[in-house]
Amino acid sequence: MKLIGMLDSPYVRRVAVSFHLQNIVFEHQPLSVFSAFDTFFAINPVVKAPTLVTDDGTVLMDSGLILELGERLAAFDLKLTPAGFDAHVRAQRIIGLALAASEKTVQIVYEHNLRPTERQHQPWLDRVQLQVVAAYRLLEDEVRQADPWLFGDRPVQADITSAVAFRFSREMLPDVIIAEAHPALAALSSRAEATEAFGAFPFS
């Protein structure tokens, strides 16, 4: 299988790290949706990262759906979703907060980097920044319970997505998302980045 997309995308990176932890064999092809648009278009005309091309040539999109495939491919002891109902619900809440934070970070970055300054709408930017700050405040409350990870002695999807999202936002919005204001997330991020799986697919 081939995973298409750049590792500066939290959506691409969460898939790459997850598949690595699940011993799912894949080739990473780091194509940008911007600078490599035509090459990406030839693989997937929707030009959405991440894109996964399966061994039979099927093209899949959306990190959540790709990770669902990973759960079906992974051995039982390498699945990244808690088995119990209550744990599953809490994990989904954590993942949802991390994905919301990622989405709002992307919106701010695109507004600043892609829209001409004279067309940027500050009230909208202020609202989106309020949302990303709220998402990380709530996520910080959840992550305080990690010992060492959120659901046991190994990282699962809630850990992976939280750590990937926090690193992404810290890199993209260093004046907004400050490590000192989120000590539990900063610790989780450092712990995750020190693992072999995160090191194999570093933020770039």
C-alpha positions as CSV (number, residue, x, y, z in Angstrom):
1,M,0.0,0.0,0.0
2,K,1.0,3.6,-0.5
3,L,0.3,6.5,1.8
4,I,0.3,9.8,0.0
5,G,0.8,13.1,1.7
6,M,3.3,15.3,3.6
7,L,4.1,14.7,7.3
8,D,3.5,18.3,8.2
9,S,-0.2,17.3,7.8
10,P,-1.5,16.0,11.2
11,Y,-3.9,13.8,9.2
12,V,-1.2,12.1,7.2
13,R,1.2,11.8,10.2
14,R,-1.5,10.2,12.5
15,V,-2.0,7.5,9.8
16,A,1.7,6.9,9.2
17,V,2.5,6.6,13.0
18,S,-0.6,4.3,13.5
19,F,0.2,2.0,10.7
20,H,3.8,1.7,11.9
21,L,2.6,0.8,15.4
22,Q,0.3,-1.8,13.9
23,N,3.0,-3.4,11.8
24,I,1.0,-2.6,8.6
25,V,3.4,-2.5,5.7
26,F,3.1,0.6,3.5
27,E,5.2,3.0,1.4
28,H,5.0,6.6,2.2
29,Q,5.0,9.0,-0.8
30,P,5.5,12.6,0.5
31,L,3.6,14.6,-2.1
32,S,2.3,18.1,-1.4
33,V,-1.3,19.0,-2.3
34,F,0.2,22.4,-3.3
35,S,3.6,22.1,-4.9
36,A,2.9,18.6,-6.3
37,F,-0.7,19.1,-7.3
38,D,-0.5,17.6,-10.8
39,T,1.3,14.5,-9.5
40,F,-1.2,14.1,-6.7
41,F,-4.1,14.7,-9.1
42,A,-2.8,11.8,-11.2
43,I,-3.1,9.5,-8.2
44,N,-6.3,11.0,-6.7
45,P,-8.2,13.7,-8.7
46,V,-9.7,14.9,-5.4
47,V,-6.2,15.8,-4.3
48,K,-6.9,15.1,-0.6
49,A,-4.3,14.1,2.0
50,P,-3.9,11.6,3.2
51,T,-4.7,9.3,0.3
52,L,-4.1,5.6,0.6
53,V,-3.7,3.4,-2.4
54,T,-4.4,-0.2,-1.5
55,D,-2.6,-3.2,-3.0
56,D,-5.4,-3.7,-5.5
57,G,-5.3,-0.1,-6.5
58,T,-8.3,1.2,-4.6
59,V,-7.9,4.9,-3.6
60,L,-9.1,5.8,-0.1
61,M,-9.4,9.2,1.6
62,D,-9.9,10.7,5.0
63,S,-7.6,9.7,7.9
64,G,-10.4,8.4,10.0
65,L,-11.6,6.0,7.3
66,I,-8.1,4.9,6.5
67,L,-7.4,4.2,10.2
68,E,-10.6,2.2,10.4
69,L,-9.1,0.0,7.7
70,G,-6.0,-0.2,9.8
71,E,-8.0,-1.5,12.7
72,R,-9.3,-4.3,10.5
73,L,-5.8,-5.2,9.2
74,A,-4.0,-5.1,12.6
75,A,-3.5,-8.0,14.9
76,F,-5.8,-8.1,17.9
77,D,-3.0,-7.0,20.3
78,L,-2.0,-4.1,18.0
79,K,-5.4,-2.5,17.7
80,L,-5.5,1.2,18.7
81,T,-9.1,1.4,19.9
82,P,-10.0,0.5,23.5
83,A,-12.3,-2.5,23.7
84,G,-14.5,-1.4,26.6
85,F,-17.5,0.8,25.9
86,D,-16.7,3.5,28.4
87,A,-13.1,3.6,27.4
88,H,-14.1,3.7,23.7
89,V,-16.4,6.7,24.3
90,R,-13.7,8.6,26.2
91,A,-11.2,7.8,23.5
92,Q,-13.6,9.1,20.8
93,R,-14.0,12.3,22.8
94,I,-10.3,12.8,23.0
95,I,-9.7,12.1,19.3
96,G,-12.6,14.5,18.4
97,L,-11.0,17.3,20.4
98,A,-7.6,16.7,18.9
99,L,-9.1,16.6,15.4
100,A,-11.1,19.8,16.0
101,A,-7.9,21.5,17.2
102,S,-6.1,20.4,14.0
103,E,-8.9,21.6,11.8
104,K,-9.1,25.0,13.4
105,T,-5.3,25.3,13.2
106,V,-5.4,24.5,9.5
107,Q,-8.1,27.2,9.0
108,I,-6.0,29.8,10.7
109,V,-2.9,28.9,8.7
110,Y,-4.8,28.9,5.4
111,E,-6.4,32.2,6.2
112,H,-3.0,33.8,6.9
113,N,-1.0,32.1,4.1
114,L,-3.4,31.7,1.2
115,R,-5.8,34.6,1.5
116,P,-4.6,38.1,0.6
117,T,-4.2,40.3,3.7
118,E,-6.8,42.8,2.6
119,R,-9.4,40.0,2.3
120,Q,-8.8,38.4,5.7
121,H,-11.7,38.6,8.1
122,Q,-10.4,39.3,11.6
123,P,-13.7,38.5,13.4
124,W,-13.7,35.1,11.8
125,L,-10.0,34.5,12.7
126,D,-10.7,35.6,16.3
127,R,-13.6,33.1,16.5
128,V,-11.5,30.2,15.1
129,Q,-8.7,31.0,17.4
130,L,-11.1,30.9,20.3
131,Q,-12.2,27.4,19.1
132,V,-8.7,26.1,18.9
133,V,-7.8,27.4,22.3
134,A,-10.9,25.9,23.8
135,A,-10.2,22.5,22.2
136,Y,-6.7,22.4,23.7
137,R,-8.0,23.5,27.1
138,L,-10.5,20.6,27.1
139,L,-7.9,18.2,25.7
140,E,-5.4,19.2,28.4
141,D,-8.0,18.2,31.1
142,E,-8.3,14.8,29.5
143,V,-4.6,14.2,29.0
144,R,-3.7,14.9,32.7
145,Q,-4.9,11.3,33.3
146,A,-2.2,9.7,31.1
147,D,0.0,7.3,33.1
148,P,2.1,6.9,31.1
149,W,-0.4,6.8,28.2
150,L,-4.1,7.5,28.2
151,F,-5.3,3.9,28.2
152,G,-2.5,1.8,29.6
153,D,1.1,1.0,28.9
154,R,1.2,1.7,25.2
155,P,0.0,4.5,23.0
156,V,-3.4,4.1,21.3
157,Q,-5.2,6.3,18.8
158,A,-6.2,8.9,21.4
159,D,-2.5,9.3,22.4
160,I,-1.3,9.4,18.8
161,T,-3.8,11.9,17.5
162,S,-3.4,14.2,20.6
163,A,0.3,14.2,20.3
164,V,0.3,14.7,16.5
165,A,-2.2,17.6,16.8
166,F,-0.4,19.3,19.6
167,R,3.0,19.2,17.8
168,F,1.3,20.5,14.6
169,S,-0.4,23.4,16.4
170,R,2.7,24.3,18.3
171,E,4.7,24.5,15.1
172,M,2.0,26.4,13.2
173,L,0.7,28.7,15.9
174,P,3.6,29.2,18.4
175,D,2.1,32.4,19.7
176,V,-1.3,30.9,20.4
177,I,-0.6,27.3,21.6
178,I,2.1,27.6,24.2
179,A,3.7,24.5,25.8
180,E,3.8,26.1,29.3
181,A,0.1,26.6,29.3
182,H,-0.5,22.9,28.4
183,P,1.9,20.9,30.6
184,A,0.1,17.6,30.3
185,L,-0.1,17.8,26.5
186,A,3.5,19.0,26.3
187,A,4.6,15.9,28.3
188,L,2.5,13.6,26.2
189,S,3.9,15.1,23.0
190,S,7.5,14.8,24.3
191,R,6.9,11.2,25.3
192,A,5.3,10.3,22.0
193,E,8.0,12.1,19.9
194,A,10.7,10.0,21.7
195,T,9.1,6.7,20.5
196,E,10.4,4.8,17.5
197,A,7.2,5.2,15.6
198,F,7.0,8.9,15.9
199,G,10.7,9.2,15.1
200,A,10.2,7.1,11.9
201,F,7.7,9.7,10.7
202,P,8.8,13.1,12.0
203,F,7.0,16.3,11.6
204,S,8.5,18.0,8.6
